């Protein structure tokens, strides 16, 4: 139980792109493992490794920036959560908010940890429809 608390502790409750790399050392080791395991197995050229690391950092910053850009990966990859999905995780930071995935949403969907997000999204879309009918 204590391990879960360590991994879920963030200092910054509001998503902000430049703080996306700020985390507890245990969280960096846990999440960094997923980033580096592929290159560690394949042994890429140094330039390829640097490019991969830059792309991963940019993806992390984009997920924490709070904006849904036209070039966001969530517009092109169906199961990619993006900033909108990950914002909900930070919205209710010290509660059981769900949305633990920062990239792909299928595990949150399988385990039902995205129910609050789906309800909020449905409410927003119904509000948008009501606004469109009024204008």
Backbone as numpy.savetxt, mean C-alpha at the origin, in Angstrom:
# Nx Ny Nz CAx CAy CAz Cx Cy Cz
2.02 -12.37 19.54 1.21 -11.18 19.54 2.07 -9.92 19.54
3.15 -9.93 20.28 4.02 -8.77 20.35 4.66 -8.48 19.00
4.97 -9.52 18.22 5.56 -9.35 16.91 4.62 -8.59 15.98
3.33 -8.89 16.05 2.34 -8.20 15.23 2.32 -6.71 15.57
2.40 -6.38 16.83 2.39 -4.98 17.26 3.60 -4.24 16.70
4.76 -4.87 16.71 5.97 -4.24 16.21 5.83 -3.92 14.73
5.28 -4.85 13.95 5.17 -4.63 12.52 4.08 -3.64 12.16
3.10 -3.43 13.02 2.01 -2.54 12.66 2.19 -1.13 13.21
3.30 -0.85 13.87 3.51 0.47 14.46 4.14 1.40 13.43
3.42 2.44 13.09 3.94 3.49 12.22 3.96 4.78 13.03
4.93 5.62 12.81 4.97 6.91 13.48 4.09 7.93 12.78
3.99 7.83 11.47 3.22 8.79 10.69 1.88 8.19 10.32
0.81 8.76 10.86 -0.53 8.23 10.59 -1.05 8.70 9.24
-0.63 9.86 8.79 -1.09 10.38 7.52 -0.13 9.94 6.42
-0.65 9.34 5.35 0.23 8.94 4.26 0.95 10.15 3.67
2.22 10.05 3.57 3.05 11.12 3.03 4.21 10.44 2.33
4.35 10.68 1.05 5.30 9.94 0.22 6.70 9.84 0.76
7.24 10.95 1.27 8.63 10.93 1.71 8.84 10.17 3.01
7.79 9.94 3.78 7.92 9.18 5.02 7.65 7.69 4.81
7.38 7.29 3.58 7.03 5.90 3.32 8.16 4.93 3.67
9.39 5.39 3.63 10.52 4.52 3.94 10.86 4.52 5.43
10.15 5.32 6.22 10.40 5.38 7.66 9.62 4.25 8.32
10.31 3.34 8.97 9.65 2.21 9.63 10.57 1.66 10.71
10.00 0.81 11.52 10.75 0.12 12.55 11.76 -0.81 11.87
12.95 -0.98 12.44 13.96 -1.86 11.82 13.44 -3.28 11.57
12.62 -3.80 12.45 12.07 -5.15 12.23 11.14 -5.16 11.02
10.39 -4.09 10.83 9.50 -4.00 9.68 10.31 -3.87 8.39
11.40 -3.14 8.44 12.26 -3.00 7.27 12.87 -4.35 6.90
13.32 -5.12 7.89 13.86 -6.45 7.61 12.80 -7.38 7.01
11.59 -7.34 7.58 10.52 -8.21 7.11 10.08 -7.85 5.70
9.82 -6.57 5.46 9.35 -6.15 4.14 10.50 -6.08 3.13
11.69 -5.73 3.60 12.84 -5.68 2.71 13.21 -7.05 2.16
12.91 -8.09 2.92 13.18 -9.45 2.48 12.42 -9.74 1.19
11.17 -9.31 1.11 10.37 -9.54 -0.10 10.92 -8.77 -1.29
11.52 -7.64 -1.04 12.07 -6.83 -2.12 13.38 -7.41 -2.65
14.18 -7.95 -1.79 15.54 -8.35 -2.18 15.66 -9.85 -2.50
14.65 -10.65 -2.19 14.77 -12.10 -2.39 14.95 -12.46 -3.87
14.22 -11.80 -4.76 14.37 -12.08 -6.19 15.77 -11.80 -6.69
16.27 -10.58 -6.48 17.64 -10.29 -6.90 18.69 -11.17 -6.20
18.45 -11.55 -4.95 19.41 -12.40 -4.25 19.49 -13.78 -4.90
18.38 -14.27 -5.39 18.36 -15.59 -6.03 18.96 -15.54 -7.43
18.61 -14.51 -8.20 19.02 -14.45 -9.60 20.40 -13.85 -9.81
20.90 -13.06 -8.85 22.22 -12.46 -9.00 22.33 -11.54 -10.20
21.53 -10.47 -10.26 21.53 -9.61 -11.44 22.77 -8.72 -11.51
22.91 -8.08 -12.63 23.95 -7.07 -12.81 23.69 -5.93 -11.82
24.72 -5.24 -11.39 24.58 -4.18 -10.40 23.61 -3.09 -10.86
23.66 -2.72 -12.12 22.75 -1.68 -12.64 21.29 -2.17 -12.58
21.07 -3.44 -12.86 19.72 -4.01 -12.79 19.22 -3.99 -11.35
20.09 -4.32 -10.42 19.73 -4.28 -9.00 19.37 -2.86 -8.57
20.16 -1.89 -8.97 19.87 -0.50 -8.62 18.55 -0.04 -9.23
18.31 -0.41 -10.48 17.05 -0.05 -11.13 15.86 -0.66 -10.38
15.99 -1.94 -10.00 14.94 -2.62 -9.25 14.66 -1.92 -7.93
15.71 -1.55 -7.21 15.55 -0.88 -5.92 14.90 0.49 -6.08
15.30 1.23 -7.10 14.69 2.54 -7.37 13.20 2.38 -7.68
12.85 1.39 -8.50 11.44 1.16 -8.83 10.63 0.77 -7.60
11.20 -0.04 -6.71 10.50 -0.44 -5.49 10.28 0.76 -4.57
11.27 1.63 -4.44 11.11 2.82 -3.60 10.06 3.75 -4.21
10.08 3.92 -5.53 9.07 4.76 -6.18 7.68 4.19 -6.00
7.56 2.87 -6.06 6.25 2.23 -5.83 5.78 2.49 -4.42
6.67 2.42 -3.45 6.32 2.66 -2.06 5.89 4.11 -1.85
6.63 5.03 -2.42 6.27 6.45 -2.30 4.92 6.71 -2.95
4.67 6.12 -4.13 3.40 6.31 -4.82 2.24 5.77 -4.00
2.44 4.63 -3.34 1.37 4.05 -2.52 1.06 4.90 -1.29
2.03 5.70 -0.84 1.84 6.53 0.35 1.59 8.01 0.04
1.56 8.37 -1.23 1.45 9.79 -1.56 0.04 10.34 -1.40
-0.98 9.48 -1.44 -2.34 9.95 -1.26 -3.03 10.38 -2.54
-2.38 10.27 -3.67 -2.96 10.69 -4.95 -3.09 9.50 -5.89
-4.15 9.53 -6.68 -4.33 8.52 -7.71 -4.00 9.18 -9.04
-2.78 8.96 -9.51 -2.31 9.58 -10.74 -2.79 8.78 -11.96
-2.88 9.43 -13.13 -3.25 8.69 -14.35 -2.24 7.60 -14.70
-0.99 7.75 -14.28 0.03 6.75 -14.59 0.21 5.73 -13.46
-0.67 5.77 -12.45 -0.57 4.81 -11.35 -0.75 3.39 -11.86
-0.01 2.48 -11.25 -0.09 1.07 -11.67 -1.48 0.48 -11.49
-2.27 1.03 -10.55 -3.62 0.50 -10.33 -4.53 0.72 -11.54
-4.15 1.60 -12.45 -4.91 1.78 -13.70 -4.59 0.70 -14.72
-3.48 0.01 -14.54 -3.03 -0.96 -15.53 -2.99 -2.40 -15.03
-2.86 -2.59 -13.72 -2.78 -3.93 -13.14 -4.01 -4.15 -12.28
-4.88 -5.11 -12.62 -6.16 -5.26 -11.93 -6.09 -5.47 -10.42
-5.16 -6.23 -9.91 -5.13 -6.54 -8.48 -4.20 -5.62 -7.68
-3.74 -4.55 -8.30 -2.85 -3.60 -7.63 -3.70 -2.60 -6.85
-3.38 -2.41 -5.57 -4.20 -1.54 -4.73 -3.96 -0.07 -4.95
-2.73 0.35 -4.94 -2.41 1.75 -5.15 -2.65 2.62 -3.93
-2.58 3.91 -4.14 -2.66 4.88 -3.04 -4.02 4.88 -2.36
-5.09 4.77 -3.14 -6.43 4.80 -2.56 -6.64 3.65 -1.58
-6.22 2.47 -1.97 -6.37 1.28 -1.13 -5.51 1.39 0.12
-4.27 1.84 -0.04 -3.36 1.90 1.10 -3.68 3.07 2.03
-4.29 4.13 1.51 -4.71 5.25 2.36 -5.67 4.79 3.45
-6.54 3.85 3.11 -7.49 3.36 4.10 -6.77 2.68 5.27
-5.68 2.01 4.98 -4.86 1.38 6.03 -4.37 2.43 7.02
-3.95 3.57 6.53 -3.44 4.63 7.39 -4.55 5.48 7.99
-5.72 5.42 7.41 -6.84 6.24 7.88 -7.24 5.87 9.31
-7.25 4.60 9.59 -7.64 4.10 10.91 -6.44 3.40 11.52
-5.37 4.12 11.70 -4.07 3.54 11.99 -4.03 2.63 13.21
-4.52 3.07 14.32 -4.37 2.28 15.54 -5.60 1.44 15.85
-6.37 1.15 14.84 -7.51 0.25 14.98 -7.29 -0.92 14.04
-8.22 -1.83 14.01 -8.12 -2.96 13.10 -8.73 -2.55 11.76
-8.02 -1.71 11.02 -8.55 -1.13 9.79 -8.49 -2.09 8.61
-7.57 -3.03 8.64 -7.43 -3.92 7.50 -6.55 -3.30 6.44
-6.66 -3.80 5.21 -5.86 -3.34 4.09 -4.37 -3.38 4.43
-3.90 -4.55 4.72 -2.52 -4.70 5.12 -1.58 -4.78 3.94
-2.12 -5.04 2.77 -1.28 -5.10 1.58 -1.03 -3.70 1.06
0.19 -3.43 0.69 0.46 -2.13 0.09 0.49 -2.22 -1.43
0.53 -3.42 -1.94 0.64 -3.57 -3.38 -0.54 -4.34 -3.96
-0.60 -5.63 -3.75 -1.65 -6.45 -4.33 -2.73 -6.74 -3.30
-3.98 -6.67 -3.73 -5.12 -6.67 -2.80 -5.75 -8.04 -2.60
-5.30 -9.05 -3.31 -6.00 -10.33 -3.26 -5.97 -10.98 -1.88
-4.87 -10.83 -1.13 -4.83 -11.45 0.20 -5.80 -10.76 1.16
-5.94 -9.45 1.07 -6.93 -8.74 1.89 -8.33 -9.19 1.51
-8.57 -9.43 0.23 -9.89 -9.88 -0.21 -10.15 -11.31 0.29
-9.16 -12.19 0.19 -9.32 -13.58 0.63 -9.64 -13.66 2.12
-8.90 -12.89 2.94 -9.08 -12.94 4.39 -10.12 -11.97 4.92
-10.72 -11.18 4.03 -11.79 -10.27 4.44 -11.33 -9.04 5.20
-10.05 -8.71 5.11 -9.56 -7.54 5.84 -9.77 -6.24 5.07
-10.45 -6.32 3.92 -10.74 -5.11 3.15 -12.22 -4.75 3.15
-12.99 -5.35 4.04 -14.44 -5.10 4.06 -14.77 -3.64 4.32
-14.07 -3.02 5.26 -14.31 -1.61 5.56 -14.00 -0.73 4.37
-12.94 -1.04 3.67 -12.56 -0.27 2.48 -13.62 -0.41 1.40
-14.10 -1.63 1.18 -15.12 -1.83 0.15 -16.41 -1.10 0.49
-16.78 -1.09 1.78 -17.98 -0.35 2.20 -17.81 1.15 1.97
-16.63 1.67 2.35 -16.36 3.10 2.16 -16.38 3.46 0.67
-15.79 2.62 -0.15 -15.77 2.88 -1.59 -17.19 2.85 -2.17
-18.03 1.93 -1.69 -19.42 1.88 -2.15 -20.17 3.14 -1.72
-19.93 3.61 -0.50 -20.57 4.85 -0.03 -20.12 6.04 -0.87
-18.83 6.12 -1.16 -18.32 7.21 -1.98 -18.92 7.20 -3.38
-19.03 6.01 -3.97 -19.58 5.94 -5.32 -21.07 6.28 -5.33
-21.81 5.90 -4.28 -23.22 6.27 -4.22 -23.38 7.77 -3.98
-22.47 8.37 -3.19 -22.49 9.83 -3.01 -22.18 10.55 -4.31
-21.23 10.03 -5.05 -20.89 10.63 -6.36 -22.07 10.54 -7.31
-22.79 9.41 -7.30 -23.96 9.26 -8.15 -25.04 10.25 -7.75
-25.24 10.43 -6.44 -26.23 11.40 -5.96 -25.86 12.81 -6.37
-24.58 13.16 -6.29 -24.13 14.48 -6.71 -24.34 14.70 -8.19
-24.10 13.66 -8.99 -24.31 13.77 -10.44 -25.78 13.93 -10.78
-26.67 13.29 -10.03 -28.11 13.42 -10.28 -28.61 14.80 -9.93
-28.00 15.43 -8.90 -28.44 16.75 -8.47 -27.99 17.85 -9.44
-26.92 17.61 -10.18 -26.44 18.66 -11.08 -27.04 18.57 -12.45
